[in-house]
Amino acid sequence: MNIVTKNNNTLASKNEVHPIESHRVVEVFKTNITSEQMANRILKQLTALWPELKVNFDLEDCDKILRVESENGKIEIEEILHLVKEEKNNITILT
């Protein structure tokens, strides 16, 4: 189950493709979310607030992983923690 935004990370010039230098950042969170319904609800909220992020859950992992990826180097960690906790779920940064 993924909700992923499409980001164009290449530039084309004279029929050549050149990668744009990016500051890709990935944060991985441990959650207690077990239902696909709740995961989808969280994913929809995250992508509505930050459409530039790529987000997904791995509910089969023992840590019920929420993975957040940013191509511009910005992830609002505290806001994500707050959003998930507001839905009465546990979440911590996986270290």
VENWO-V792547 format. One record per residue. N is the residue number from 1. PHI is phi in whole degrees, -180 to 180 (NA if undefined). Layout:
# VENWO-V792547
n & phi
N & PHI
N & PHI
This chain:
# VENWO-V792547
n & phi
1 & NA
2 & -136
3 & -119
4 & -129
5 & -88
6 & -91
7 & -123
8 & -86
9 & -112
10 & -137
11 & -118
12 & -107
13 & -147
14 & 51
15 & 64
16 & -113
17 & -112
18 & -122
19 & -67
20 & -84
21 & -66
22 & -127
23 & -116
24 & -65
25 & -129
26 & -127
27 & -118
28 & -121
29 & -119
30 & -94
31 & -131
32 & -112
33 & -76
34 & -117
35 & -98
36 & -63
37 & -61
38 & -68
39 & -60
40 & -63
41 & -61
42 & -64
43 & -61
44 & -63
45 & -65
46 & -63
47 & -72
48 & -70
49 & -78
50 & -134
51 & -64
52 & -80
53 & -86
54 & -102
55 & -133
56 & -160
57 & -110
58 & -121
59 & -77
60 & -83
61 & -70
62 & -63
63 & -97
64 & 47
65 & -68
66 & -111
67 & -111
68 & -125
69 & -124
70 & -127
71 & -83
72 & -101
73 & 83
74 & -117
75 & -133
76 & -84
77 & -60
78 & -62
79 & -68
80 & -66
81 & -58
82 & -63
83 & -59
84 & -68
85 & -67
86 & -61
87 & -86
88 & 66
89 & -119
90 & -93
91 & -155
92 & -142
93 & -73
94 & -81
95 & -115
